[in-house]
Amino acid sequence: MSPQEKAESLGVQFSKQEPGYLAMVVRTGNLLITSGHVSDTKGKLGAGTSVEQGKIAARQCAEKILNSVWNFHGTLNGLRVLKLLGCVNSTFEFHEQHLVINGCSDLLHEIYGKNTNGFHARSALGFAQIPTGSAVEVEAIFEILS
């Protein structure tokens, strides 16, 4: 099953995006670099939002990133996930940002393979606030293989 087919089978929705104020994806050489994509889930980890809710929020970010990549590139096929930056809206005391961002990584592993084109570098950081009060924001870098 191709990455595009796998994403669709996992319920990832694809819809046309209108150009906005900033590019959601830019290409340089054989790299696709995404803007940060925020979750629909609002809240602060460590202050009422659970790790499980945070993982769902991180998955929402992954789905939005994939939709933007699809809009720009036309397919999810022929790509390798290189790097994620996961930003978690969290309290100073919260220290499980890495577990939250697993929600994004897990979906990309399912689509591209955990030990193949989905095996990526990643940072997971805590932030005092994220735009619109979202629980999570993620940006990604993909390599175009074909």
Summary of the structure (lengths in Angstrom):
residues: 146
radius of gyration: 14.5
end to end distance: 17.0
largest distance: 44.3
contacts: 477
relative contact order: 0.26
helix: 37%
strand: 29%
